[in-house]
Amino acid sequence: MAFPHLVSAPELPALEGDLSACPSADVYTLLSTLGLSGRLEFVRALDSHQEERVEMTVRRGCLTSAQTSGTRTYLGELLVRQYGVSIEAVIDGLKRQSLAKRSGRVPQRLGQLLLDSRQVSADVLRRALEEAVVRLALPVLAWDDGRFSFWSEGSGLCELIAEPADLVRPDVRLEELIGQSPAGLVDAAQAAVSKLAAAAGVEVAAPATGPGGTGHRRALIVAAAIAALVLAVLVRLALRRRQRT
């Protein structure tokens, strides 16, 4: 029979919990507000045999890297598809990385290789890196279940690697991610509906959602409310024009 093994204090996460009790948005808010640095990990079960894991590096409340055990869009693919970098330049960079590994050297990051060879500017590279991080960190806000763990910088398990000061890295503020989440966008849409309704003199009932409602369902309800509001405003304007004539 296997017994639990002793775990030294430095290996224990500084924070951990269940997402059903502490949603990821609250975790992001806490790390951002306190300006913490370290490694953040989210894990959830996909089925009885498979789980999804997303790991992020946090520096002073901002995300600087992210990786996942699931499917992802790699930086090279993103640069070619969205930022106009040639596929030949990306392939050349990947070959140089592979050669460095075979030679026993630590390969440079692909983005840095492309930057050094002037295939991409620092601004474009930073935007691409930030988009890659957001693509992994944003969907976690929609997770209804799973667990999170955070190891603070200097805990012994999560020593952040020292990197050159001029290294181009993403800098995604965690509180901005919350605003981009489906719930955040829906709340913003609801606020806009309320303001437009007040300005137009139209009364629109707030969409009611039960505890089991999803962000997608709320978005559909808000979209319907916006459509109803626009229709009501158009009708009111048409009536005013008719009264003037």
Secondary structure as GFF3:
##gff-version 3
##sequence-region A 1 245
A	DSSP	three_ten_helix	9	11	.	.	.	ID=ss1
A	DSSP	beta_strand	15	18	.	.	.	ID=ss2
A	DSSP	alpha_helix	24	34	.	.	.	ID=ss3
A	DSSP	beta_strand	38	45	.	.	.	ID=ss4
A	DSSP	beta_strand	51	59	.	.	.	ID=ss5
A	DSSP	beta_strand	62	68	.	.	.	ID=ss6
A	DSSP	alpha_helix	75	82	.	.	.	ID=ss7
A	DSSP	alpha_helix	87	102	.	.	.	ID=ss8
A	DSSP	alpha_helix	110	116	.	.	.	ID=ss9
A	DSSP	alpha_helix	122	137	.	.	.	ID=ss10
A	DSSP	three_ten_helix	139	142	.	.	.	ID=ss11
A	DSSP	beta_strand	147	152	.	.	.	ID=ss12
A	DSSP	beta_strand	172	173	.	.	.	ID=ss13
A	DSSP	alpha_helix	174	180	.	.	.	ID=ss14
A	DSSP	alpha_helix	182	200	.	.	.	ID=ss15
A	DSSP	alpha_helix	215	244	.	.	.	ID=ss16
###
